[in-house]
Structures are given as structure tokens and as C-alpha cells.
């Protein structure tokens, strides 16, 4: 099974005298892997990652040869590697959210914002989040909602589906706020409600009293925030705070989605 989007994991090994050798003891090997560019892909955006034993991704230097249609890289060990198209110039590797953004992009959850940018610190709207979940559920149809601020648009079917199934709610019977920046507690509530809708095990409650700003958590969001903290879906943001009303940045949303899909959905 592919671990990064639809990209297969490449397991490299060499056997000498019946013994598998992975560490070259200071030496190195140059590896070339076939890769055919898809329409619109640029050679400089083909990336090679080392998949560590802990399941994290370490970016490696690689170069694509359009003549041989191969990606070549040098390594000091043989283990597992992943090769994929990852075009974002504002992600260098090593950021705390790097693997989360790789997961979100290669699994088709979050796209870039244009000009080879992912914009990890950018804001995410309520419409974007319900649209992501709607796609994960196979884009089922739902009755049209009564929200006056949800015209027929790229997100209207997702909003209708989310509201009809108790995944998200509006501020009132006529206002959903699709273009409002989603808060961290709203994100927790929507993810939690989606899990309930899917029939996942959503048990477990964390103690929010460990956070200095626990009183800022809205009453309606407390159960979902307790669940999110207990299951490692949402963590503090520094200063021993949860920042429940703070904006959920694109990188944070990517991290929340990966943790949820890998730890709860399975």
C-alpha cells in the first residue's frame, strides 16, 4: 500500500553472501528510478524522500533526466524511499508541518494556492474544510440548505451535505459563513462530527484544564476539543494554550487531517 498519496514505497536492498546490507559504512550508491512526467509536471519539482523507520519523510537531493526519464539520487544507505511530484517552493523540508503538507497534497486533500506556493501559514475557510470532507465521503448529494450566503458555487454541495448530516452548522438558519476563516475549535467540532457520521470510534476525552486558556473554549466545542486533545488530533500552540478561537492555518489543517485519517479512520 502506498504511504504517500498514490506513490508507491520503493524498498531498496542489496544482498551479499546471503546477508542484507543497508549501511554502506561511509560509502554511497547512486540510484536511478524510472519516472514519467505527467502533463503539467515540471522536472525540478520531482522530489525523493527517505521514509525513516519512524514513518517520517526526509527530503533528499535528486535530479530528473528528461532523456532517460529517471530520477537519480545518491544515498549512504538502502532502505525505503518515496518519489513524487511536490511543486512547492515555500516548503524546504524540515518544517514541523512538512510531512503533513506532503500527505495533504499527495492525497488530494489540499492543493496549492498558485505560483508553486502551498502557503502553510495562510488561512483556511469553513467552505474549504467541508469540501475536503465531502470529497472524502464521495461527494454525495444532499437537500439544498436555506443559507442566504451559500449561492450555487464550488462549495455549495459540500455545505448542503455537511449541514444535512450534522457535520457542520451555520451561525443561524440563514447564515453559514462559508468564507469565514475556520477556527481551531470549529475545526475540531467538524472533524469530530464527521467521525460520528462515519461511525468511527470517537471515544476518549482529554483534560483541557491543563491548558491556561481552557475557559476560552466554547461550551459547544468542549466535547470535540476534549476528544481531539485526547487522541492527539489537536495539540497546544505554545505557552500552554489551545487558542480555540484562533485561526486554523493551512499547515495546521493539514496536520489535523493527517492525524485524523491515519489514527481514527483506520
C-alpha positions in Angstrom: 0.0 0.0 0.0 1.3 3.5 -0.9 2.1 5.5 2.2 2.2 8.9 0.4 -0.8 9.6 -1.8 -0.8 7.1 -4.7 3.0 6.9 -4.7 4.5 3.5 -4.0 7.2 3.0 -1.4 10.4 1.9 -3.1 12.3 -0.7 -0.9 16.0 -0.8 -1.9 18.3 -3.5 -0.7 21.4 -5.4 -1.7 22.4 -8.9 -0.5 25.9 -10.1 -0.3 26.8 -13.6 0.9 23.2 -14.2 2.0 23.3 -11.1 4.2 21.2 -8.0 3.6 23.3 -4.9 3.5 21.8 -1.5 4.2 24.5 0.7 5.7 27.5 1.4 3.4 29.8 2.3 6.3 30.7 5.7 4.9 30.3 4.8 1.3 27.5 5.7 -1.1 25.5 4.5 -4.0 23.8 6.3 -6.9 20.3 5.2 -7.7 18.2 5.9 -10.8 14.4 5.3 -10.7 12.2 5.5 -13.7 9.6 8.3 -13.6 7.4 9.6 -16.5 6.3 13.2 -16.0 2.6 13.7 -16.1 1.0 16.5 -18.0 1.9 19.9 -16.4 4.6 18.5 -14.1 8.0 20.2 -14.1 11.2 18.2 -13.7 12.6 20.4 -10.9 9.5 19.5 -8.8 10.1 15.8 -8.6 11.1 15.0 -5.1 12.7 12.0 -3.4 12.1 11.3 0.3 13.7 8.8 2.6 11.0 7.1 4.6 12.5 6.6 8.1 11.8 3.7 10.5 9.6 6.2 12.4 7.5 6.8 9.3 8.7 10.4 8.8 9.9 11.8 5.5 13.4 13.2 5.0 13.9 15.2 1.8 16.9 14.1 -0.4 18.6 15.8 -3.3 17.6 14.3 -6.6 17.7 15.2 -10.3 15.3 14.3 -13.1 16.8 13.4 -16.5 14.2 14.0 -19.2 16.1 11.9 -21.7 16.2 8.7 -19.7 13.1 9.6 -17.8 14.7 8.7 -14.5 15.3 10.4 -11.2 18.8 10.0 -9.8 19.9 10.4 -6.2 22.8 9.4 -4.0 22.4 7.7 -0.7 24.6 6.3 2.1 22.2 3.5 2.9 19.5 1.4 1.3 16.1 1.4 2.9 12.7 2.8 1.9 12.2 5.8 -0.4 9.3 7.6 -1.9 9.3 9.5 -5.2 6.6 12.0 -6.0 5.7 15.3 -7.6 5.8 18.1 -5.0 6.0 21.6 -6.6 6.0 24.0 -3.6 9.0 26.3 -3.3 7.9 27.7 0.1 8.4 24.3 1.7 12.1 23.4 2.1 11.8 20.3 4.3 12.5 20.2 8.0 9.5 22.3 9.0 7.3 20.7 11.7 4.5 20.6 9.2 6.4 19.4 6.2 5.3 15.8 6.3 1.7 16.9 7.0 1.6 19.1 3.8 3.1 16.3 1.8 0.4 14.0 3.0 -2.4 16.5 2.4 -1.2 17.4 -1.1 -0.3 13.9 -2.4 -3.6 12.5 -1.1 -5.5 15.2 -2.9 -6.8 16.9 0.3 -5.3 20.4 0.0 -4.0 22.0 -3.2 -1.6 24.8 -3.6 -2.5 28.5 -3.9 -0.8 29.1 -7.2 2.7 30.0 -8.3 4.2 26.9 -6.8 3.2 28.0 -3.3 1.5 26.0 -0.6 1.1 29.0 1.8 1.4 26.9 5.1 0.6 29.9 7.3 -2.4 31.0 5.2 -5.9 30.9 6.5 -8.5 28.1 5.7 -12.2 28.8 5.3 -15.2 26.9 6.6 -16.1 26.1 3.0 -12.7 24.6 2.2 -12.9 22.2 5.2 -16.3 20.9 4.5 -15.4 20.5 0.8 -12.4 18.4 1.7 -14.5 16.1 3.9 -17.3 16.0 1.2 -14.7 14.7 -1.3 -13.5 12.1 1.2 -17.1 10.8 1.5 -17.5 10.5 -2.3 -19.4 13.8 -2.9 -22.9 12.5 -2.1 -25.9 14.8 -2.8 -28.0 16.4 -0.1 -31.0 18.7 0.1 -30.3 22.4 -0.6 -29.9 24.4 2.6 -31.6 27.7 3.4 -28.4 29.7 3.9 -28.6 33.0 2.1 -24.8 33.3 1.9 -24.4 29.9 0.2 -25.0 30.5 -3.5 -24.6 27.8 -6.1 -20.8 27.5 -6.2 -17.9 25.1 -5.9 -18.6 24.6 -2.2 -22.5 24.7 -2.1 -22.9 20.9 -2.5 -20.4 20.3 0.3 -22.1 22.8 2.7 -25.5 21.2 2.0 -24.1 17.7 2.7 -22.3 18.8 5.9 -25.4 20.5 7.3 -27.8 17.7 6.3 -25.6 15.2 8.1 -24.9 17.1 11.3 -21.2 17.6 10.4 -21.3 21.4 10.4 -23.9 24.0 11.3 -24.5 27.7 10.5 -24.4 30.7 12.7 -28.2 30.9 12.1 -30.8 29.5 9.9 -29.8 31.9 7.1 -26.0 32.3 7.6 -23.3 29.7 7.2 -20.2 31.9 6.8 -18.5 29.8 4.1 -15.8 32.3 3.5 -15.1 32.9 7.2 -11.7 31.7 8.4 -12.2 28.5 10.4 -11.2 28.5 14.0 -9.4 25.7 15.8 -12.4 24.7 17.8 -14.7 24.8 14.8 -12.2 22.5 13.0 -12.2 20.1 16.0 -16.0 20.1 16.0 -16.4 19.5 12.3 -13.8 16.7 12.3 -15.4 15.1 15.3 -18.9 15.3 13.8 -17.6 13.7 10.6 -16.2 10.8 12.6 -19.5 10.3 14.3 -21.3 10.5 10.9 -18.9 7.8 9.5 -19.4 5.6 12.6 -15.8 5.7 13.8 -14.8 5.1 17.4 -14.9 8.6 18.7 -14.4 7.8 22.4 -11.9 9.4 24.7 -11.8 12.8 26.4 -8.7 14.8 27.3 -8.4 17.1 30.3 -8.5 20.6 29.0 -7.8 22.1 32.4 -4.1 21.5 31.6 -4.3 24.5 29.3 -4.1 28.0 30.5 -6.8 29.3 28.2 -9.3 26.4 28.9 -12.0 29.0 29.7 -11.9 30.3 26.2 -13.1 27.0 24.8 -16.8 27.5 23.8 -19.3 25.3 25.6 -20.5 23.7 22.3 -16.9 22.9 21.3 -15.7 21.4 24.6 -16.6 17.7 23.9 -14.9 17.8 20.5 -11.9 19.6 21.8 -11.6 17.1 24.7 -11.7 14.3 22.1 -9.2 16.0 19.8 -6.7 16.6 22.6 -7.1 13.0 24.0 -6.5 11.5 20.6 -3.6 13.7 19.6 -5.6 15.4 16.8 -5.1 18.9 18.2 -2.3 20.0 20.5 -1.3 23.2 22.1 0.2 26.2 20.2 2.8 27.3 22.8 2.6 29.0 26.1 0.5 26.1 27.3 -2.5 27.3 25.3 -5.1 25.8 23.0 -6.0 29.0 21.2 -9.5 27.7 20.4 -10.7 30.8 18.7 -7.5 31.3 16.7 -7.4 30.7 13.0 -6.5 27.2 11.8 -3.7 27.8 9.4 -3.3 25.7 6.2 -0.4 23.7 7.7 -2.4 23.1 10.9 -5.4 21.9 8.9 -3.1 19.5 7.0 -1.7 18.1 10.3 -5.2 17.7 11.8 -6.4 15.9 8.7 -3.5 13.5 8.6 -3.7 12.7 12.3 -7.4 12.0 12.0 -7.2 9.9 8.8 -4.3 7.9 10.0 -5.2 7.3 13.6 -9.0 7.4 13.7 -10.4 6.5 10.3 -8.5 3.2 10.2 
